[in-house]
Amino acid sequence: MKRVYLIVTLACLLVPLTTGAAENGTYRNLRIFTDVIEEIERSYVDEPDSEQLIEEAIKGMVNSLDPHSALLPPQAHSELQEDTRGRFSGVGLVLAIRNEKLTVVSPIEGSPAKDAGIRNGDVIIAVDGEKTAALTMEESINLMRGPRGSMVTLTVLQKKGGKEMQVTLRRDEIPLQSVAHYELKRGFPFIAVTSFNDSTARDFEAALLAHEARGPVKGLVLDLRDNPGGILQQAVDMVDLFIEDGVIVSIKGRAKEQRQVWRATTDKPVRTFPVVVLINGGSASASEIVAGAMKDHKRGLILGTTSFGKGSVQNIVPLSDGYGLKLTVALYYTPSGVSIQAKGIVPDVELPYQEMAFTPEEKPMAERDLPNHIEASQSEDEEPLLKAPERLKRDNQVQRALELLLSRSIFGNG
């Protein structure tokens, strides 16, 4: 009886989603499905679990659509909701399926994975010895998560060099504090956005206002590197701070309700200072919406390397018993009407990341290097709002962005 109920339920789920089901063979395939279930229950060597069989069948059906659609069991559905609220416990990796492999989109800043040196493009082969090739992405993520302080071992194939290594990590709480900001030079803030959760646009504007309160902003470095995306509306709200009017992004799907255009609002202050946007292969989805809109509106110069190329939109549909369905429903398009799906945003200035290392012999001599040099006096209000960490001074992409902004400040925007 339980088996029959489950099959009828599955049929009820599938039939309303089809048009002309009798003509396209859906009913016939459902009969084949029930025949297979019956034969498994009657003849399989071990007694099967009918609920598990049907759940796996649905997973296979959804996973066959594209790398981002998935059936979310109750725990995965709940954890996805936690992610957008900005907190979870795990190793801090954003993942995607590329070429049928579990691939790192980006490590989250300050996470155990980031500290261990796992990078964009690395492939996660196994979690605690369990091969990820035999698991869905959600199952692999579930294995990586766990109580704070517990240990997990990842087998990683490095993108750079192709070396396989094992990394044992201590799980930690991953607070998705999505905005960090510093002052590179007076009037030139650096704002890094690491993801788009439900407070990102508000936090970004607060950081920007803090710098504007100190005096005119002459140029901004907006860092979207290794930003895997998140909530689309947050990306739209961020772009809206820089664009006077026009389209920010549009989405187009098969269903009429999945076609929508987001435009800039007009009742807001106009910011005209130049912006350099940093991207790389870990910049995906919502971060590509920001970069694409800034580029198309000629509101920002894009610097770095080509972005990830995730130009699809997923809806989360709640199902019964705590399940959820993550389903790709549309592609998004930049203001110029270009889809970046599997292509990415191509930077205006191509510059791969390289850490700048100055030895005493290579570093140019300056007054501060002379013995007994006189220190300059500095009033309190000349102190930087938040001093940039040393790593940004060695970041060739950040320093090139600052050079470009300084030259525009001196010579104008022509």
Sequence and secondary structure as in RCSB ss.txt:
>XXXX:A:sequence
MKRVYLIVTLACLLVPLTTGAAENGTYRNLRIFTDVIEEIERSYVDEPDSEQLIEEAIKGMVNSLDPHSALLPPQ
AHSELQEDTRGRFSGVGLVLAIRNEKLTVVSPIEGSPAKDAGIRNGDVIIAVDGEKTAALTMEESINLMRGPRGS
MVTLTVLQKKGGKEMQVTLRRDEIPLQSVAHYELKRGFPFIAVTSFNDSTARDFEAALLAHEARGPVKGLVLDLR
DNPGGILQQAVDMVDLFIEDGVIVSIKGRAKEQRQVWRATTDKPVRTFPVVVLINGGSASASEIVAGAMKDHKRG
LILGTTSFGKGSVQNIVPLSDGYGLKLTVALYYTPSGVSIQAKGIVPDVELPYQEMAFTPEEKPMAERDLPNHIE
ASQSEDEEPLLKAPERLKRDNQVQRALELLLSRSIFGNG
>XXXX:A:secstr
 HHHHHHHHHHHHHGGG SSHHHHTHHHHHHHHHHHHHHHHHH SS   HHHHHHHHHHHHHHTT TT EEE HH
HHHHHHHHHHTEEEE  EEEEEETTEEEEEEE TTSHHHHTT  TT EEEEETTEEGGGS HHHHHHHH  STT 
EEEEEEE TTT  EEEEEEE EEEE   EEEEEEETTEEEEEE  B TTHHHHHHHHHHHHHTTS    EEEE T
T   B HHHHHHHHTTT SSSEEEEEEESSGGG EEEE  SSS    S EEEEE TT  THHHHHHHHHHHTT S
EEEES      EEEEEEE GGG EEEEEEEEEE TTS B TTT    SEE    B    TTTS   GGGSTT   
    GGGS SSB  HHHHTBHHHHHHHHHHHHHHHH   
